[in-house]
Amino acid sequence: MKFIRLHESICCRDVIQSVFELNKLDLDVYKKLKEMKESRADILAKKMSKERSTIYRSLQRLTSCKLCTKKTRTIETGGYYHTYSCNDPKQVRKEIESCIDDWYKLMKNTLKDFEKEMG
């Protein structure tokens, strides 16, 4: 989690970027995918005028932090492809709140030894 200075004005986008260590493009991909409901990486890349591999990396980051879900689809003639969709915003919010709560508990526990370590 990146540190946000308390004197700065922040928005939800800043919190999400900080909690999940995402970049601007990752959040742009998230918003576009949310708009499209479900998409493959190559189609999303065309819509955003980006390289497929770039979009795929963002989708991997979004999936790893549970903002998106990846589904494997089978092609009748053989093979498969992946589609991505955004998770329910309420679920995402709970995940963010859980990360913040965990971070807060960790910081509080770490500071218990402040005097001993910093003397």
N, C-alpha and C positions, 0 to 999 in steps of 0.2 A: 504494500500500500504506500503510495506516495503521500508526502505530507502537504497539506493545504494550510497556508498561513491564515490564522484566524482573523486578521484584519482585512483580508481580501473579501470582496463580495463573491459569493460562489452560487452556482446553480446546480441542478440535478446532474447535468452533463459532467461538471467538474467532479462531483462525488463519484459517479460511475467510473470515470476515467481513473480516478485516484484509487478506488477500492479494488478494481480489477486490473489496473495497470494497462489500460487500453489507450489507443491513440485516436486522433480525430477521425481518421479514415475508418477505424473499427466502428465508431459510433455512427458515421455516415452510412456504412454498410448495414448496420442494425436498423436504422431508420428506413432505408430503402427496402430492406427485406420485410419489415413490418408492413410497409405500404403494399408490397406485392403478395403478402400472406405466406407464400411458399415459393421457393425457386432453387434452381441448380446454380452452381458457382459460375458456369460459363454464361448463362443468361443474365445473371445479376451483373457480371462484369461488362457485358455489352450495354446494359441499361445505364451503367455508371461510367462508361468509357474508360475502363481500367483493364489491366491485364488479368486474365483468369487466375494466374498464380498469386497475384496480389490479393484479390478478393478471397481466394481460397485460404490464404494465411489469416486474413481477418476473420473468416468464418470459423477457422480452427480455434482462434482465441475466444471468440464469442461463445462457441460450443463448450470450450473447456471451463469457462466461468458460468455456465448454465444460463446464459442469456438467450441462447438458441439451441435448437434440437436438430440433430442430423438423422435422416432416415435413409435406409438403403432400399432402393427400388429395383426389382428384377425385370429385365427385358425378356419378353417371351422367346425371342430368337436366340437368346444367350447373352450373358453379360449382366451388368448392373450399373446403376448410377446413384448419386446421392442427392437428396433434396434437403433444404434447410428451411426452418421456420422459427419465428420468434416465440419464446415462451410467454405464458400469460404474465402481463405486467404486475399483477398482484404477487405472483410467485417470485418474479425478479426482485420486486421491492423487498420481500421477506428475505431473500438471499443476501441482498445488500445490507439490510439491517442486521442480519446474523453476522456478516463479516465485520461490520462496524462494532458490534457488541463483543465479538471475539477479540478484536484488536484492542478495544478499551480494557477488557479484562487482562489481557497480556501486558499492556502498559502499566496498569495498576499493580499487578503482581511483580513486575520487574522493578518498579520503584520502591518496593518494600525494602530492598537491599541497597538503596541509594546511599545512605550514610556510610554503610560498611564499605561499599565499593569506591565511593568518591571521597570519603573521609574528610 
